[in-house]
């Protein structure tokens, strides 16, 4: 059985149990960047932690058995279906400094934008 070794050279990783013994949220804890204003950061990934104490490749330490997905925001369409990962819509627009997608009602969104400073 394989897996992904947890590299903790520059940050510590905390696995917070969610919905079961083996399913966890990943929280990074910055060690090397003293300027980081978020000492702990939930990255949004859901993983299953392996009971093995080292990787078959020989690297010691904890092992992630599988990545189960990522938490994220989504927009709900009128029919109830969900559309996620909408940040790409605004990525290449160079005259927009900041943007926010807001939804109060299924099937309707409001996009708030801030221009260049």
Residue, then its C-alpha position, 0 to 999 in steps of 0.5 A: x500500500x502506498x501513500x504520500x509522505x508528510x513533509x514537515x521541513x518548513x511547516x508542521x501539519x495538524x490533522x483535525x478529525x472530521x466525520x470519522x476516525x480516519x478522515x481529517x482536515x489539513x491544518x498547516x502551522x508555519x515554522x519558517x515564515x515569521x512574517x506569516x499573520x496566520x500561524x495556523x491555516x486550514x488549507x481546505x483539503x480532506x485526507x485519510x491518514x495512514x496507520x503506517x509510521x513511515x513511507x514504503x519509500x523509506x522516508x520516516x514520518x506520517x503518511x497520507x493514505x488518500x486525498x478525499x477532496x477539497x472544501x470550497x465555496x460554490x454557487x447554487x443554480x436555480x435547479x439546485x445543482x452546484x457550480x464551484x471554483x469560479x475564481x478563474x472568471x476574474x483572474x486575467x482581468x488586470x484592472x480589478x484589484x479585488x472581487x467577491x462573488x455573493x449569493x443570497x438566492x439560488x440562481x442569482x449572484x452578485x459580483x462586487x469588484x474594486x478597481x486598480x488603486 
